[in-house]
Amino acid sequence: MSTLHVVQYSGGIGSWAATQRVVAEHGTTNLVLLAADTRVEDPDLWRFVRDSTVHIGVSPTVVADGRTPFQVFADQRFLGNSRLAPCSSLLKQRPARAWLDGHADPATTVLYVGIDWSEAHRTPAIVRGWAPWTVRFPMCDEPHLSKQDMLDAARAAGLTPPRLYELGFSHNNCGGVCVRGGQKHWLHLLTVFPDRYAQAEEHEQQLRAELGDVAILRERRGGISRPLTLIELRCRHQAATASGGHRP
Ligand code: SF4
């Protein structure tokens, strides 16, 4: 029986580059490009998925839980953060796993994940998480490519990479609104997509009204760690920017 090759096709440049390696080795006959829709992806992610899958010659298989990350947090009564983000498992892994359960025999399927050599430390947990399917990480193999190398390769193939990279985001997921990001990430979001920041701020406030003093971010002051809300981060940033602007 021939092997089924299933790439976790997230819309990120790593999964595109990984697919290039899978295609070079195995062709496209038994290739599945599995994309999980979190309902909050940047529209340009879907433009890239469309363009790149036409270029590869395999239509994407899109799965979805149907909820957004903040809907998951409301349902779970837990606000995701850098230490624990249930959105990732419920909106990405679980729908993908449901598809695998129905379509991919673990004995004859290889699953590919696009994380690269710079994040190789994450691979053992990912392998454990996807058992009993076999998982491979083509971008952890040599030659090691940087993100810039992968973006250049996409351009050389005639594709326009997802715009979030050009806009300074390190990942193309959830429209740049990722609860795993730190303060720097959120301030970047505030600058580039103030409307998305404002929406996240509103969602965080709604959850605080239900759950108490929780926040996506935390900060440490005087040896004590405390929640840092998006409103507080924005106000501080705006105050610092304003006073900086009036400095003699
Ligand atoms: S990218 Fe961030 S916000 Fe989106 S599902 Fe993953 S962890 Fe959650």
Boltz pocket constraint, residues with backbone or C-beta under 6 A from the ligand:
constraints:
  - pocket:
      binder: B
      contacts: [[A, 38], [A, 69], [A, 80], [A, 85], [A, 87], [A, 88], [A, 91], [A, 92], [A, 173], [A, 174], [A, 177], [A, 178], [A, 179], [A, 180]]
      max_distance: 6.0
